[in-house]
Amino acid sequence: MTKYKAYIMSIRAAIERKIKVLEVYGDSTLVIYQLKSEWKTRDSKLISYRKLVLELVEEFDDITFCYLSRDENQMADALTTLAFMIRVNKQEDVKPIQMSIFEALAHYYNIEEEEEDDHPWYHDILRYVKNHEDPDQATENYKRTLRRLTSGYVLDREILY
């Protein structure tokens, strides 16, 4: 039922902006195929919602409903999350959100470049398990963290498990 409400709100917003050609993408197979009249609407609660959407559709010169799997709908999920996070005063103009698409995933940009030291990532753990030596110039916090981490590792000959 809430999926239909979202479509109704979106379609009304498009009508208010005098949009005449619209493509509606949704990740609800049931709702999209019901609106395309490929599936029957049997649930009595949904019939009135579908009827309202079909009345609103008359305002457009061309409108198409397209199914988009949830995997392909990440942008819509992100925008929905943003919409619930932001409170907008109806008297204010809403500033546009500028987006950029990057080739690398966002969390890659949060990783600081580390100096290359030709050691594997577990070097400090191995050194502590083997010799109980802290890394040179390690902070007290890093030393505590290292001790906590190493409690889960075992050294068998030269292999760290």
N, C-alpha and C positions, 0 to 999 in steps of 0.2 A: 504494500500500500504506500509506503513512504517513497518508493522508487517513482510511482506515478506522481506523487506530490512534487518531487524534484523536477520531473519533466514538465509538469504544469507551470511551476514557477519559472523555469527556464524559457519556456515557450511564451509565457506572458511578458517576460523581460524582452524577448526578441520583438514581440508585437509593439511594446512601448517604444522601442528604438526604430520602429518602422522598417524592420528587416523584412524583405519579401521572399528571399531564397534562403533556405535553412537546411543544414545537415545536422541531424541529432544523433549523437553517438552515445551508446549506453552499454553497460556490462551486465544487464539483466536480460538474459535470453527470453524469459517469459514475457516481460513487458515489451521489449522490442518486437518480438514476433506477433504479439497481440495487436500492437499498434500498426504493424504492417498488414494486418488481417490474414496472416498465414496460420495463426492459431486462434482458437475460439477462447473467449473470456468466459469462464464458467463460474468463477468465484463471484458471488453476489456483491461482495464489498468492492471488487475491482471494476465491475460493470459501469458504475456511475463515473469513476475516474476516467476510464477509457472513453466514455461518451463525452466528457468535458474536453479531453485532449482532442478528440476528433472535431469538436465544435471550434476549438481554437485553431486547428490546422487550416480551417477555411480562410483565415486571414492571410495566408501565404500564397504566392504564385506557385512556388515549388518547395516541397518539404520532403526530406527522405529520412528514414530511420535506419541506422546502421548498428549492427551488433559489433561490439569490440570486447574481446576477452579481457579479464582483469589484468592479465600479464601485460597486455598492450595498453592498458589504461592508467599507467603510472602518473602521467601528467594530471589527469583528472583527479586522481586520489590526492596528489599534492595540493592542487588548487582547493579541493574540498577541505583539506586540513587547514589551509590558510584561511579559508572563509570562516571556519569555526573559531579561529584564533583572534580575528580582528573584529572589533566593534566599530560600526560606522554610524555616524549621526546622519540622518536622512537629509538634513539641510546642507550638509557639507558636500563638496565635490569629492569624489573618490579619486585619488591619484592613481595613475596606471602603474601596474607592476611590470617592471622591465625584466626580461629573462634572457639568459644566454644559454646556448647549448654547447657543452664542451665534450671533447672526445673522451677524456678520462673521467672516471667517476669522482664525485665531489670529495669523498674522504681521502683520495690521493693527494689533494691539494693541502690537506691539513697535516700531512706527514712532513716533518722538517727533514731536510737533507742531512744525512749523517755522514760524518767523515769516513772515508774508506780506510779501514785498518787491516784488511786482509784476514780478519778473524770471522768465524761463523757467529751467528746470532747468539748461540749458547756458550760462547767463549767464557764469559764471566761466571756462568753457572758451573761449567766444567772445572774451572780454576778453583772455585770455592769448594766444590765437593772433593776435589783431588787434594788440595793443599791447605784449605781453610784460609786462603788469601783473598783479601778485598782488592778490587781494582785500584790502580793508582788514581789519586785525586777524586775518589768517590765521596759523595756527601754521606752524612749519617743516615739520611732517609733512604738513599740508594742501598747502603749497606744493610739496613734493616729489611728492606724489600728483598734483597738478594738472599739473605738468610731464610726468609719466609719461603721464597721460591725454591731454594735448594732442598728443602725438607721433602719435597715430592720427587726427588731424583736419586738414583742409585748408580754408582760407578762399578762396573764389572770389567776388570782389567782396564782397557782403554775405551770401553763403550759406555756411554752415558744413557741410562734408562730412566 
